[in-house]
Amino acid sequence: MNDQEKQHAVEILNKIMELELAGVVRYTHYSLMIYGYNRIPIVSWLKDNASESLMHAHKAGELVTLLGGHPSLKIGPLLETTKHDIGDILRESLEHEKTAIAAYVELLAATEGVSVLLEEYAREMIVGEELHLDEVNKMLRKPGDVEPFNL
């Protein structure tokens, strides 16, 4: 991997780190805003997502330092929509996850054939994020609906 490729990978990894840190804040906030009969399992699920986002941010930061870069102290975009219906929260989560997948796909494209480590990392994260998208998609469906939810 040449210096220019390393620098580009570091930039993308820092973007991923920032997005994942935004996920920590987003999912923590969402977990505080859930009310109603199904509160306990949904809050637990959201807190688990916040923890997972933190692990993902840490992993991206470790790769930044592996490449000799400096991990970002920034956080990705946060939008307070003031919509706290569970459906609204799940739709916002879906959009956030799609943005994260796009960053991992960008990393894969930049490292394919250049770094097996970063290529495999990107692939692993894309698989996990796509499975997470499917989980959120299924949560947005009405009972009995088999067609995927479309934004």
CNS distance restraints for C-alpha pairs under 8 A (distance, minus, plus):
assign (resid   1 and name CA) (resid   5 and name CA) 5.99 0.50 0.50
assign (resid   1 and name CA) (resid   6 and name CA) 6.33 0.50 0.50
assign (resid   1 and name CA) (resid 114 and name CA) 6.07 0.50 0.50
assign (resid   1 and name CA) (resid 115 and name CA) 6.86 0.50 0.50
assign (resid   2 and name CA) (resid   6 and name CA) 6.22 0.50 0.50
assign (resid   3 and name CA) (resid   7 and name CA) 6.09 0.50 0.50
assign (resid   4 and name CA) (resid   8 and name CA) 6.20 0.50 0.50
assign (resid   5 and name CA) (resid   9 and name CA) 6.13 0.50 0.50
assign (resid   5 and name CA) (resid 110 and name CA) 7.68 0.50 0.50
assign (resid   5 and name CA) (resid 111 and name CA) 7.83 0.50 0.50
assign (resid   6 and name CA) (resid  10 and name CA) 6.09 0.50 0.50
assign (resid   6 and name CA) (resid  67 and name CA) 6.40 0.50 0.50
assign (resid   7 and name CA) (resid  11 and name CA) 6.25 0.50 0.50
assign (resid   7 and name CA) (resid  69 and name CA) 7.59 0.50 0.50
assign (resid   8 and name CA) (resid  12 and name CA) 6.41 0.50 0.50
assign (resid   8 and name CA) (resid 110 and name CA) 7.61 0.50 0.50
assign (resid   9 and name CA) (resid  13 and name CA) 6.02 0.50 0.50
assign (resid   9 and name CA) (resid 107 and name CA) 6.58 0.50 0.50
assign (resid   9 and name CA) (resid 110 and name CA) 6.89 0.50 0.50
assign (resid   9 and name CA) (resid 111 and name CA) 7.26 0.50 0.50
assign (resid  10 and name CA) (resid  14 and name CA) 5.99 0.50 0.50
assign (resid  10 and name CA) (resid  63 and name CA) 7.95 0.50 0.50
assign (resid  10 and name CA) (resid  64 and name CA) 5.36 0.50 0.50
assign (resid  10 and name CA) (resid  67 and name CA) 7.09 0.50 0.50
assign (resid  10 and name CA) (resid  69 and name CA) 6.16 0.50 0.50
assign (resid  11 and name CA) (resid  15 and name CA) 6.28 0.50 0.50
assign (resid  12 and name CA) (resid  16 and name CA) 6.20 0.50 0.50
assign (resid  12 and name CA) (resid 103 and name CA) 6.93 0.50 0.50
assign (resid  12 and name CA) (resid 106 and name CA) 7.38 0.50 0.50
assign (resid  12 and name CA) (resid 107 and name CA) 6.09 0.50 0.50
assign (resid  13 and name CA) (resid  17 and name CA) 6.07 0.50 0.50
assign (resid  13 and name CA) (resid  60 and name CA) 5.58 0.50 0.50
assign (resid  13 and name CA) (resid  61 and name CA) 7.14 0.50 0.50
assign (resid  13 and name CA) (resid  63 and name CA) 7.41 0.50 0.50
assign (resid  13 and name CA) (resid  64 and name CA) 6.35 0.50 0.50
assign (resid  13 and name CA) (resid 107 and name CA) 7.38 0.50 0.50
assign (resid  14 and name CA) (resid  18 and name CA) 6.13 0.50 0.50
assign (resid  14 and name CA) (resid  60 and name CA) 7.11 0.50 0.50
assign (resid  14 and name CA) (resid  61 and name CA) 7.00 0.50 0.50
assign (resid  14 and name CA) (resid  64 and name CA) 7.11 0.50 0.50
assign (resid  14 and name CA) (resid  71 and name CA) 6.16 0.50 0.50
assign (resid  14 and name CA) (resid  72 and name CA) 5.62 0.50 0.50
assign (resid  15 and name CA) (resid  19 and name CA) 6.21 0.50 0.50
assign (resid  15 and name CA) (resid  76 and name CA) 7.54 0.50 0.50
assign (resid  15 and name CA) (resid 103 and name CA) 7.31 0.50 0.50
assign (resid  16 and name CA) (resid  20 and name CA) 6.09 0.50 0.50
assign (resid  16 and name CA) (resid  57 and name CA) 7.06 0.50 0.50
assign (resid  16 and name CA) (resid  60 and name CA) 6.75 0.50 0.50
assign (resid  16 and name CA) (resid 100 and name CA) 6.78 0.50 0.50
assign (resid  16 and name CA) (resid 103 and name CA) 6.13 0.50 0.50
assign (resid  16 and name CA) (resid 104 and name CA) 7.22 0.50 0.50
assign (resid  17 and name CA) (resid  21 and name CA) 6.12 0.50 0.50
assign (resid  17 and name CA) (resid  56 and name CA) 7.32 0.50 0.50
assign (resid  17 and name CA) (resid  57 and name CA) 4.40 0.50 0.50
assign (resid  17 and name CA) (resid  58 and name CA) 7.27 0.50 0.50
assign (resid  17 and name CA) (resid  60 and name CA) 5.60 0.50 0.50
assign (resid  17 and name CA) (resid  61 and name CA) 6.36 0.50 0.50
assign (resid  17 and name CA) (resid  72 and name CA) 7.38 0.50 0.50
assign (resid  17 and name CA) (resid  75 and name CA) 7.82 0.50 0.50
assign (resid  18 and name CA) (resid  22 and name CA) 6.20 0.50 0.50
assign (resid  18 and name CA) (resid  57 and name CA) 7.25 0.50 0.50
assign (resid  18 and name CA) (resid  72 and name CA) 7.15 0.50 0.50
assign (resid  18 and name CA) (resid  73 and name CA) 7.85 0.50 0.50
assign (resid  18 and name CA) (resid  74 and name CA) 5.90 0.50 0.50
assign (resid  18 and name CA) (resid  75 and name CA) 4.36 0.50 0.50
assign (resid  18 and name CA) (resid  76 and name CA) 4.54 0.50 0.50
assign (resid  19 and name CA) (resid  23 and name CA) 6.28 0.50 0.50
assign (resid  19 and name CA) (resid  57 and name CA) 7.93 0.50 0.50
assign (resid  19 and name CA) (resid  75 and name CA) 6.59 0.50 0.50
assign (resid  19 and name CA) (resid  76 and name CA) 4.58 0.50 0.50
assign (resid  19 and name CA) (resid  77 and name CA) 7.37 0.50 0.50
assign (resid  19 and name CA) (resid 100 and name CA) 6.48 0.50 0.50
assign (resid  20 and name CA) (resid  24 and name CA) 6.49 0.50 0.50
assign (resid  20 and name CA) (resid  53 and name CA) 5.01 0.50 0.50
assign (resid  20 and name CA) (resid  54 and name CA) 6.54 0.50 0.50
assign (resid  20 and name CA) (resid  56 and name CA) 6.33 0.50 0.50
assign (resid  20 and name CA) (resid  57 and name CA) 5.14 0.50 0.50
assign (resid  20 and name CA) (resid  76 and name CA) 7.57 0.50 0.50
assign (resid  20 and name CA) (resid 100 and name CA) 7.51 0.50 0.50
assign (resid  21 and name CA) (resid  25 and name CA) 6.64 0.50 0.50
assign (resid  21 and name CA) (resid  53 and name CA) 6.51 0.50 0.50
assign (resid  21 and name CA) (resid  54 and name CA) 6.20 0.50 0.50
assign (resid  21 and name CA) (resid  57 and name CA) 6.01 0.50 0.50
assign (resid  21 and name CA) (resid  75 and name CA) 5.79 0.50 0.50
assign (resid  21 and name CA) (resid  76 and name CA) 6.82 0.50 0.50
assign (resid  22 and name CA) (resid  26 and name CA) 5.97 0.50 0.50
assign (resid  22 and name CA) (resid  75 and name CA) 5.56 0.50 0.50
assign (resid  22 and name CA) (resid  76 and name CA) 5.02 0.50 0.50
assign (resid  22 and name CA) (resid  77 and name CA) 6.60 0.50 0.50
assign (resid  22 and name CA) (resid  78 and name CA) 6.42 0.50 0.50
assign (resid  23 and name CA) (resid  27 and name CA) 5.82 0.50 0.50
assign (resid  23 and name CA) (resid  49 and name CA) 7.95 0.50 0.50
assign (resid  23 and name CA) (resid  50 and name CA) 6.32 0.50 0.50
assign (resid  23 and name CA) (resid  53 and name CA) 5.77 0.50 0.50
assign (resid  23 and name CA) (resid  54 and name CA) 7.91 0.50 0.50
assign (resid  23 and name CA) (resid  96 and name CA) 7.57 0.50 0.50
assign (resid  24 and name CA) (resid  28 and name CA) 6.03 0.50 0.50
assign (resid  24 and name CA) (resid  49 and name CA) 7.52 0.50 0.50
assign (resid  24 and name CA) (resid  50 and name CA) 4.29 0.50 0.50
assign (resid  24 and name CA) (resid  51 and name CA) 6.84 0.50 0.50
assign (resid  24 and name CA) (resid  53 and name CA) 5.50 0.50 0.50
assign (resid  24 and name CA) (resid  54 and name CA) 5.96 0.50 0.50
assign (resid  25 and name CA) (resid  29 and name CA) 6.05 0.50 0.50
assign (resid  25 and name CA) (resid  50 and name CA) 7.21 0.50 0.50
assign (resid  26 and name CA) (resid  30 and name CA) 6.14 0.50 0.50
assign (resid  26 and name CA) (resid  50 and name CA) 7.68 0.50 0.50
assign (resid  26 and name CA) (resid  78 and name CA) 7.19 0.50 0.50
assign (resid  27 and name CA) (resid  31 and name CA) 6.05 0.50 0.50
assign (resid  27 and name CA) (resid  46 and name CA) 5.45 0.50 0.50
assign (resid  27 and name CA) (resid  47 and name CA) 6.47 0.50 0.50
assign (resid  27 and name CA) (resid  49 and name CA) 6.41 0.50 0.50
assign (resid  27 and name CA) (resid  50 and name CA) 5.10 0.50 0.50
assign (resid  28 and name CA) (resid  32 and name CA) 6.62 0.50 0.50
assign (resid  28 and name CA) (resid  46 and name CA) 6.92 0.50 0.50
assign (resid  28 and name CA) (resid  47 and name CA) 6.11 0.50 0.50
assign (resid  28 and name CA) (resid  50 and name CA) 5.96 0.50 0.50
assign (resid  29 and name CA) (resid  33 and name CA) 6.59 0.50 0.50
assign (resid  30 and name CA) (resid  34 and name CA) 6.64 0.50 0.50
assign (resid  30 and name CA) (resid  43 and name CA) 7.92 0.50 0.50
assign (resid  30 and name CA) (resid  46 and name CA) 6.98 0.50 0.50
assign (resid  30 and name CA) (resid  84 and name CA) 7.63 0.50 0.50
assign (resid  30 and name CA) (resid  89 and name CA) 6.85 0.50 0.50
assign (resid  31 and name CA) (resid  42 and name CA) 7.52 0.50 0.50
assign (resid  31 and name CA) (resid  43 and name CA) 4.73 0.50 0.50
assign (resid  31 and name CA) (resid  44 and name CA) 7.64 0.50 0.50
assign (resid  31 and name CA) (resid  46 and name CA) 5.50 0.50 0.50
assign (resid  31 and name CA) (resid  47 and name CA) 6.30 0.50 0.50
assign (resid  32 and name CA) (resid  43 and name CA) 7.42 0.50 0.50
assign (resid  33 and name CA) (resid  84 and name CA) 6.23 0.50 0.50
assign (resid  34 and name CA) (resid  39 and name CA) 5.76 0.50 0.50
assign (resid  34 and name CA) (resid  42 and name CA) 7.50 0.50 0.50
assign (resid  34 and name CA) (resid  43 and name CA) 6.70 0.50 0.50
assign (resid  34 and name CA) (resid  84 and name CA) 7.18 0.50 0.50
assign (resid  34 and name CA) (resid  85 and name CA) 7.67 0.50 0.50
assign (resid  34 and name CA) (resid  86 and name CA) 6.87 0.50 0.50
assign (resid  35 and name CA) (resid  39 and name CA) 5.42 0.50 0.50
assign (resid  38 and name CA) (resid  42 and name CA) 6.42 0.50 0.50
assign (resid  39 and name CA) (resid  43 and name CA) 5.85 0.50 0.50
assign (resid  40 and name CA) (resid  44 and name CA) 6.16 0.50 0.50
assign (resid  41 and name CA) (resid  45 and name CA) 6.14 0.50 0.50
assign (resid  42 and name CA) (resid  46 and name CA) 6.15 0.50 0.50
assign (resid  43 and name CA) (resid  47 and name CA) 6.10 0.50 0.50
assign (resid  44 and name CA) (resid  48 and name CA) 6.17 0.50 0.50
assign (resid  45 and name CA) (resid  49 and name CA) 6.31 0.50 0.50
assign (resid  46 and name CA) (resid  50 and name CA) 6.29 0.50 0.50
assign (resid  47 and name CA) (resid  51 and name CA) 6.30 0.50 0.50
assign (resid  48 and name CA) (resid  52 and name CA) 6.14 0.50 0.50
assign (resid  49 and name CA) (resid  53 and name CA) 6.07 0.50 0.50
assign (resid  50 and name CA) (resid  54 and name CA) 6.33 0.50 0.50
assign (resid  51 and name CA) (resid  55 and name CA) 6.38 0.50 0.50
assign (resid  52 and name CA) (resid  56 and name CA) 6.18 0.50 0.50
assign (resid  53 and name CA) (resid  57 and name CA) 6.11 0.50 0.50
assign (resid  54 and name CA) (resid  58 and name CA) 6.16 0.50 0.50
assign (resid  55 and name CA) (resid  59 and name CA) 6.15 0.50 0.50
assign (resid  56 and name CA) (resid  60 and name CA) 6.24 0.50 0.50
assign (resid  57 and name CA) (resid  61 and name CA) 6.15 0.50 0.50
assign (resid  58 and name CA) (resid  62 and name CA) 6.14 0.50 0.50
assign (resid  59 and name CA) (resid  63 and name CA) 6.42 0.50 0.50
assign (resid  60 and name CA) (resid  64 and name CA) 6.32 0.50 0.50
assign (resid  61 and name CA) (resid  65 and name CA) 6.42 0.50 0.50
assign (resid  61 and name CA) (resid  71 and name CA) 5.42 0.50 0.50
assign (resid  61 and name CA) (resid  72 and name CA) 7.94 0.50 0.50
assign (resid  62 and name CA) (resid  66 and name CA) 6.12 0.50 0.50
assign (resid  63 and name CA) (resid  67 and name CA) 6.27 0.50 0.50
assign (resid  64 and name CA) (resid  68 and name CA) 6.50 0.50 0.50
assign (resid  64 and name CA) (resid  69 and name CA) 5.05 0.50 0.50
assign (resid  64 and name CA) (resid  70 and name CA) 6.38 0.50 0.50
assign (resid  64 and name CA) (resid  71 and name CA) 5.97 0.50 0.50
assign (resid  65 and name CA) (resid  69 and name CA) 4.99 0.50 0.50
assign (resid  65 and name CA) (resid  70 and name CA) 6.14 0.50 0.50
assign (resid  65 and name CA) (resid  71 and name CA) 6.87 0.50 0.50
assign (resid  83 and name CA) (resid  88 and name CA) 6.13 0.50 0.50
assign (resid  83 and name CA) (resid  89 and name CA) 7.16 0.50 0.50
assign (resid  84 and name CA) (resid  88 and name CA) 6.31 0.50 0.50
assign (resid  84 and name CA) (resid  89 and name CA) 6.07 0.50 0.50
assign (resid  85 and name CA) (resid  89 and name CA) 6.24 0.50 0.50
assign (resid  86 and name CA) (resid  90 and name CA) 6.14 0.50 0.50
assign (resid  87 and name CA) (resid  91 and name CA) 6.16 0.50 0.50
assign (resid  87 and name CA) (resid 140 and name CA) 6.52 0.50 0.50
assign (resid  88 and name CA) (resid  92 and name CA) 6.17 0.50 0.50
assign (resid  89 and name CA) (resid  93 and name CA) 6.10 0.50 0.50
assign (resid  90 and name CA) (resid  94 and name CA) 6.12 0.50 0.50
assign (resid  90 and name CA) (resid 136 and name CA) 6.48 0.50 0.50
assign (resid  90 and name CA) (resid 139 and name CA) 7.86 0.50 0.50
assign (resid  90 and name CA) (resid 140 and name CA) 7.01 0.50 0.50
assign (resid  91 and name CA) (resid  95 and name CA) 6.40 0.50 0.50
assign (resid  91 and name CA) (resid 140 and name CA) 7.80 0.50 0.50
assign (resid  91 and name CA) (resid 151 and name CA) 7.60 0.50 0.50
assign (resid  92 and name CA) (resid  96 and name CA) 6.24 0.50 0.50
assign (resid  93 and name CA) (resid  97 and name CA) 6.12 0.50 0.50
assign (resid  93 and name CA) (resid 136 and name CA) 7.76 0.50 0.50
assign (resid  94 and name CA) (resid  98 and name CA) 6.22 0.50 0.50
assign (resid  94 and name CA) (resid 133 and name CA) 6.25 0.50 0.50
assign (resid  94 and name CA) (resid 136 and name CA) 6.61 0.50 0.50
assign (resid  94 and name CA) (resid 137 and name CA) 7.56 0.50 0.50
assign (resid  95 and name CA) (resid  99 and name CA) 6.39 0.50 0.50
assign (resid  96 and name CA) (resid 100 and name CA) 6.41 0.50 0.50
assign (resid  97 and name CA) (resid 101 and name CA) 6.18 0.50 0.50
assign (resid  97 and name CA) (resid 129 and name CA) 6.73 0.50 0.50
assign (resid  97 and name CA) (resid 132 and name CA) 7.90 0.50 0.50
assign (resid  97 and name CA) (resid 133 and name CA) 6.66 0.50 0.50
assign (resid  98 and name CA) (resid 102 and name CA) 6.27 0.50 0.50
assign (resid  98 and name CA) (resid 133 and name CA) 7.67 0.50 0.50
assign (resid  99 and name CA) (resid 103 and name CA) 6.52 0.50 0.50
assign (resid 100 and name CA) (resid 104 and name CA) 6.43 0.50 0.50
assign (resid 100 and name CA) (resid 129 and name CA) 7.75 0.50 0.50
assign (resid 101 and name CA) (resid 105 and name CA) 6.10 0.50 0.50
assign (resid 101 and name CA) (resid 125 and name CA) 7.94 0.50 0.50
assign (resid 101 and name CA) (resid 126 and name CA) 5.86 0.50 0.50
assign (resid 101 and name CA) (resid 129 and name CA) 6.32 0.50 0.50
assign (resid 101 and name CA) (resid 130 and name CA) 7.46 0.50 0.50
assign (resid 102 and name CA) (resid 106 and name CA) 6.13 0.50 0.50
assign (resid 103 and name CA) (resid 107 and name CA) 6.29 0.50 0.50
assign (resid 104 and name CA) (resid 108 and name CA) 6.19 0.50 0.50
assign (resid 104 and name CA) (resid 122 and name CA) 5.38 0.50 0.50
assign (resid 104 and name CA) (resid 123 and name CA) 7.72 0.50 0.50
assign (resid 104 and name CA) (resid 125 and name CA) 6.88 0.50 0.50
assign (resid 104 and name CA) (resid 126 and name CA) 6.18 0.50 0.50
assign (resid 105 and name CA) (resid 109 and name CA) 6.19 0.50 0.50
assign (resid 105 and name CA) (resid 122 and name CA) 6.93 0.50 0.50
assign (resid 105 and name CA) (resid 123 and name CA) 7.99 0.50 0.50
assign (resid 105 and name CA) (resid 126 and name CA) 7.09 0.50 0.50
assign (resid 106 and name CA) (resid 110 and name CA) 6.22 0.50 0.50
assign (resid 107 and name CA) (resid 111 and name CA) 6.13 0.50 0.50
assign (resid 107 and name CA) (resid 118 and name CA) 7.67 0.50 0.50
assign (resid 107 and name CA) (resid 119 and name CA) 7.61 0.50 0.50
assign (resid 107 and name CA) (resid 122 and name CA) 6.33 0.50 0.50
assign (resid 108 and name CA) (resid 112 and name CA) 5.64 0.50 0.50
assign (resid 108 and name CA) (resid 118 and name CA) 7.27 0.50 0.50
assign (resid 108 and name CA) (resid 119 and name CA) 5.35 0.50 0.50
assign (resid 108 and name CA) (resid 122 and name CA) 5.38 0.50 0.50
assign (resid 108 and name CA) (resid 123 and name CA) 6.93 0.50 0.50
assign (resid 110 and name CA) (resid 114 and name CA) 7.97 0.50 0.50
assign (resid 111 and name CA) (resid 115 and name CA) 5.50 0.50 0.50
assign (resid 111 and name CA) (resid 116 and name CA) 7.75 0.50 0.50
assign (resid 111 and name CA) (resid 118 and name CA) 6.27 0.50 0.50
assign (resid 111 and name CA) (resid 119 and name CA) 5.66 0.50 0.50
assign (resid 112 and name CA) (resid 116 and name CA) 7.41 0.50 0.50
assign (resid 112 and name CA) (resid 119 and name CA) 5.60 0.50 0.50
assign (resid 113 and name CA) (resid 119 and name CA) 7.81 0.50 0.50
assign (resid 115 and name CA) (resid 119 and name CA) 5.96 0.50 0.50
assign (resid 116 and name CA) (resid 120 and name CA) 5.91 0.50 0.50
assign (resid 117 and name CA) (resid 121 and name CA) 6.13 0.50 0.50
assign (resid 118 and name CA) (resid 122 and name CA) 6.02 0.50 0.50
assign (resid 119 and name CA) (resid 123 and name CA) 6.21 0.50 0.50
assign (resid 120 and name CA) (resid 124 and name CA) 6.02 0.50 0.50
assign (resid 121 and name CA) (resid 125 and name CA) 6.19 0.50 0.50
assign (resid 122 and name CA) (resid 126 and name CA) 6.08 0.50 0.50
assign (resid 123 and name CA) (resid 127 and name CA) 6.23 0.50 0.50
assign (resid 124 and name CA) (resid 128 and name CA) 6.35 0.50 0.50
assign (resid 125 and name CA) (resid 129 and name CA) 6.03 0.50 0.50
assign (resid 126 and name CA) (resid 130 and name CA) 5.97 0.50 0.50
assign (resid 127 and name CA) (resid 131 and name CA) 6.23 0.50 0.50
assign (resid 128 and name CA) (resid 132 and name CA) 6.20 0.50 0.50
assign (resid 129 and name CA) (resid 133 and name CA) 6.12 0.50 0.50
assign (resid 130 and name CA) (resid 134 and name CA) 6.28 0.50 0.50
assign (resid 131 and name CA) (resid 135 and name CA) 6.30 0.50 0.50
assign (resid 132 and name CA) (resid 136 and name CA) 6.34 0.50 0.50
assign (resid 133 and name CA) (resid 137 and name CA) 5.98 0.50 0.50
assign (resid 134 and name CA) (resid 138 and name CA) 6.12 0.50 0.50
assign (resid 135 and name CA) (resid 139 and name CA) 6.32 0.50 0.50
assign (resid 136 and name CA) (resid 140 and name CA) 6.35 0.50 0.50
assign (resid 137 and name CA) (resid 141 and name CA) 6.70 0.50 0.50
assign (resid 137 and name CA) (resid 148 and name CA) 6.47 0.50 0.50
assign (resid 137 and name CA) (resid 149 and name CA) 5.63 0.50 0.50
assign (resid 138 and name CA) (resid 148 and name CA) 7.05 0.50 0.50
assign (resid 138 and name CA) (resid 149 and name CA) 7.28 0.50 0.50
assign (resid 140 and name CA) (resid 149 and name CA) 6.45 0.50 0.50
assign (resid 141 and name CA) (resid 145 and name CA) 5.97 0.50 0.50
assign (resid 141 and name CA) (resid 146 and name CA) 7.90 0.50 0.50
assign (resid 141 and name CA) (resid 148 and name CA) 7.23 0.50 0.50
assign (resid 141 and name CA) (resid 149 and name CA) 5.98 0.50 0.50
